[in-house]
């Protein structure tokens, strides 16, 4: 296949709108810089800043706490000033913080900078999703989010490869250079995003039914946010539990740890967009999260079995577990995007999406300790319990989303002209019953 055909296929893979493509470009630039930083962060913290492992851990914990505490206020701010303004401010904020990072050689300064970075890092995701909701139609939003996720994985991988140059140099100057390069990518992303159209900055929008048909403090909405957080444990499985299990409990060679990360990245790049279709309403989105629960449960059981075999079969089981985990990761995100879009009123989308993301930010903070204790320490019992948890979580999403769908349908019908259903309500009722 020649380069012209490849280019045509790539353009057809991208969303048609210029705004979505600009978002994708900014996400790619951001992810390349983040990949640069992640690959060299451990050496930067120890060689450049001279921090101890305890100080590094405390700083990163503060960053996670800042993200958890700041996500909802940042979402409210985005609703007030507009998503475009908010995301440009956050990217510029991160750029400034990373410019300061190499000079934060006192632990106290490091803690402050890490805290400020955490607010901007965690707060940006819901705003980007909100902008996608503003500039894309209802039928294309999830696919656009899937393209962004795929492109970000490509960027992370490219950034990690580029960082190897600095790692080979093995000098404090090179490690600091990675951080300055990351800062530059944030400023570049801010410039790209500043060119988004006015629609991306709208602070109000036409609501589906004239009012917020489901309050953000509704127990069903909060339950779906929490259940999504449980399914998001796949990220901790990949980065913490699986590597520790492979190294300490199985006979598989340690090189498998790096191989499964590469496999996961490649599969997400290849499959994320392909598997993003078909989640056009609440029931189908909930089923995607149920599929996620089944896949993650299968991953747990395969990993448990890997400790009972020799090196070859252990490796095979770990690879199969990684494939199951990746499918769970993809379907979790696809279901989450559609559910959160469906339940968030347009004029408060930043606020609602931020609250919905509290589940994932909370599990990101608690997950490593939770999985290390419950799985690595207990073995088969822990894996079986975690598998059951994933299955029950997927089932609960289906049940609660069905209830939420019926509430939405009833409320929309009540707000329409008496005696005359709102457009599309009858169809929704048949789909969601």
N, C-alpha and C positions, 0 to 999 in steps of 0.2 A: 504494500500500500504506500503510495507516494505521499510527500509532505502536504500536498494540496488536499488530498482526501482526508488525511489526519486532521488538518486544520478545520475542514468542513465538519467533520464528526465532532470535534471539540466544541465548535461554535454551536452546533445543534444540541450538544449536551448542556451547555450553559443556558440559564434563563434568557428569555428574549429581551426583557426590559433593561435599559441602560442603568437604572438605579440599582437593580439587583446585581448586575455585573460589577458595578462600582463597589458594592458591599463585599462581594466575593473577592475582588482584588485587594481591598483593605484587609480582609480576613487573612488572605494568603500572606501579605506583607507582615502582618502582625505575627502570624504563626511561624514564619521563618525566623524572626527575631526571638520569639519565645523558645524555639528549638535550639537556637544558638546558646541562649542563656541556660536552659535546663541541662544541656550536655556538659556545660562547664561550671555549673553553679557550685557544686561541692568544692571544687578547687578554688573558685573565686572566694567563697566564704572563708576557707581556711588559709589560703596562701596570700590573698590580697588584704582581706579584712582582719585576719588573725584571730578568728573567733573559735571558741571551743564547740564541740558537738552539742553540748547542753545549751549553749547560747544560740546556736543555729536552730535547734529544735524549738526553743522558746520563741524565737523570732518568727518562725514559720507558723507556729501555733497562733501567735498574735495576728498574723496576716489572715489566717482562716477565721479567727474570731471577728476581725474587722469586717471581713466579707459578709459573715452571717449577720452582724449587727447593722451594717450599712446598706445591705441590699434593698430593703424596703424603702428607707428614706431616699435612696438614689432613684428608685423606681417612681416614687411620688414626685421627685424633682423633675424627672423626664416628662411626666404628665403635665407639669406646670410650664416648663420652658421649651418643651418639644424634644423628641428623640434625637434629631440631628444635632441640636446644640449640646444636648447632654453627652452624646457619645464622643463628639469632638473634644469636649472638656475633659472627659475621662481619659481619652488617649493622650491628650497633651499632658494631663496630670501624671500619667504613668511614665511618659517620656522624661519629664522633669525629675521624677523620683529616681529613675534609673541613671540619669546624669549625676545625681547626688550619691548614688549607691557606692561607687568606688572610694568616696571620701568618708563613708560612715564607719570609721574604724574604732569608734567607741561603742561598746555594747548598747548603751542607752540610745545613741543616735541610730544605730542599726534597728533597734526595736521600733522606733518611731517611723523610720522609712518603710520598714516591712509592714507596719500597720496601715500606713497610707496607701501603699501598693495594694494591699489586700482589699481595701474598699473599692478601688477602681477596677481591679481585676475581676472580682466577683460581680460587681454591679453592672459591668458592660454586657454580659451575656443576655439578660432579659431585655435590655434596651435594643440590642441588635435584632432580637426576635421580634420586638415590637415594631421596629422600622420595617422589617420584612413584611409584617402584617399590614403596614400602612401603604407600602408601595407595590405589593403583589396582590393578586386576586385570591379569593378563598380557595380556589382549586389548585393554585400553584405554590402556596406558601410552604407547605411541608416539603415539597420537592426542592424548593430553593434553600430551605434550611439543610436539607440533605446534601446539596451541592456544597454549601458552605462547610459542612462537617467533613466532607471528603477532601476539599481543597485544604482545609486546615491540617489534616493528617499528612498531606503531601508537603505542606510547608514545614511542619514539625520535623519530618524526616530529612528534608533538605537542610534545614538549620542545623540539625544534629551532625550531618555529614560535613558541613562547612566548619562546624566547631572543632572538628578533628584537627584542623590546621593549628589552631591555638593550643589544643591539647598536646600535639607533638612538640610544639615550641617549648611548652612546659615553663613558661615565665609568667611572673606576676603581671607584666605589661600586657601580654597576650590575653590573659584572663580578664583583665580590666577592659581590654578592647572589645571583648565579647559583649560586655555590659553596655558600653557606649554604642555598639552596633545595634543592640536591642532597643536602646533609647531612640536611635535614629529611625528604626522601623515604626515605632509608635508615632513619632512626629509625621512620618510619611503617610501612615494610615489616617491620621487626623486630617491631613491635607486632602486626601482622596475623599473622605467622608464629608468634608466641608462643601464639596461640590454636589452633594445630593440635592434633589429638587425640594421645593417647599413642602410637598406632600409628606416628606419624611420628617418634617418638623412640626406638623400639625399637633396642637395641644388638645384639640377636641375632634371628635369624629361622629359620623352618623352611627348611632347604636342600632343593633339588630332589632330591638323591640322598644326603643324609646327610653328605657330605663335599664338599670343594672338588674337583670333578672335573677342573678345569683350573687349574693353578697360575698365579699372576700372572706368574711369570718364565718360563712356557712360551714357547718361541720362536714358536709359532703366535699366541698372544695378543699378544705384543709386535710381531710382524709386522703383524697387523691394526691395532694402534694406530698404527704408523708409516705404513701405507698410508692410513689414514683422515686422517692429517696431510697427506699428499701431496694428497689430494683437497680438503682444507681450504684449499689454495692459492687456491680461488675467492675467498676474502675479500681476499687480497692483489691478485688480479687486478682486483677491482672498485675497491678504494680506492687502489691505487698504479699498477699496470701499465697498466690501461686509460686512466686520465686522462692519464698521461704520454705514452702512445702517441698518443692523440687530439690532444693539444696540439702534440707535437713531430714527428709522423710523418705525419699525415693533413691533408687540406684541409677536414675537417669543422669547423664553427664551434665555438668553445670552449664555448658554451652547452650543447652536447651532453653535456658532462661532468656537469653538474648534472641534466640530463634523464634520463640513464641510471641515476643513483642513485635518483631518484624512481621510475622504471619498475621497477627491481629491488625496491624497498620495496613498491610496490603489488602486484606479482606474488607476492611472498612472502606478503603478507597474504591475498590471494585464494586462492592455490593450496596453501599449506603443509598445511593440514588435509585438503583434498581428495585430495592425493597421498600422504597418510600411510598409507592403507590397503593391505592386501595383503602386508605384510611380517611375517607371523606366525611365521616360523621362520628358521633360519640361511640356508638356500639363497635364500629370497625376499629377505631383507635384503641378502645379498651381491649379488644381481642389481640391487637398487636402487643400490648403489655402482658396479656396472659401468655402469649407465645414466648415472650421474653422470660417470664417466670419458669416456663417449662424448660427452655434452653439452659438457663442458669442452673436449674436443678440438675439437669443432665451433666453439666460441667462439674458440679460438686461431686456427683457419684463417680464420674470417671476419674477425678483426681483422687478420691478415696481408694479406688481400685489400683491406682498407679503405685501405691506404696507396697502392694502385695506381689509384685512381679519383678523380673530381672530388668536390666538396663534397656533392652530393645523394646519389650512390651510396655515398660514404663514410659518410654519416649512416645510410642504410638498413642497410648492413652492420654498423655499430656497434650499432644498435638490435637487429638479429637476433642479434648476438653476445651482447648483454645478456640476451635471452630465453633463449638456450642456457645462459649462465652461471647464470641464476637457477634453471632446471630442474636443473642440476648441483648447485647449492647445496642445493636442497630434497631431492633424492634422496641426496646425501651424508649429510645430517643424519638422514633417516629410516632409512637403512641403519645408520648409526652407533649410533643409539639402540637398535635391535633387537639388533644384534650384541653391544653391550656389556651389555645386560640379560641376554641368553642366556648369556653367558660368565662373569658375575659371580655368585658364590654369595651368598645373601642375608645371611649373617652377616658378610661382608666387602665388602659392596657399595660402601661409600665408598672403600675402598682400591683395589679393582679399577677402579672408574669413574675414579678420579683417575689411575691409571697409564694407562688407556686415553686420557685427555685429554692426556697428555704429548705425543702426536704433534701435536695442534693447537697447543698452547702453544709447542712448539719451532719449528714452521713459522711461527707468528706473529712470532717473534723473527728468524728467519733469512730468511723469505720476501721482505721488501722488497728487501734487498740482492741476494738470489739472482735475483729476477725482473728487477730493474733491469739487472743485469749480463748475464743470459742472454738476455733478450728485447729490451729497449729497445736494447741495444748491438749486437745481431746481426741483428735484423729477421726476415726470413723463415725463416732457419735456426733461430733461437731459438724462433719460434712453432711450427715443424714439430716440433722436438725436444720441446717442452713438450706438444704434442698427442699425440705418440707415448707420452710418459711417462704421461699420463692414461689412455690406452687400456690400456697394459700394467698400470697400477695396478689398474684395474677388473677386468681378467682375473685378476690375482694374488689379489685379494680373493675371487673366486669359488672359485678353486682351494684357497686356504688355509682359507677358511670351511668348504668341504666336508670337508677333512681334520679340522678341529676338530670338526665335527658328528659325524663317525664316531668320534672319540675319546670324545666325550661319551656317545654312544649305547652304545659298548662298555663304558665304565666304569660307567654306570648299570646295564646288564645284569649285569655282574659283581657289583655290590653288592646285587642283588636276590636273592630266594630261589633257591637252586640248582635249575636245571631249570625255573624259571618266570620268564619275562621280566617286568620291571617294567611297570606300567601305561603304555600308550602307547608303549612302546619299539618294538614291531613297526611301528607307524604311522610313528614317527620314522625308523626305518631305511629304510622305503620312500620317505620324502620326501627323505632326505639322501643316499641312495646315488647 
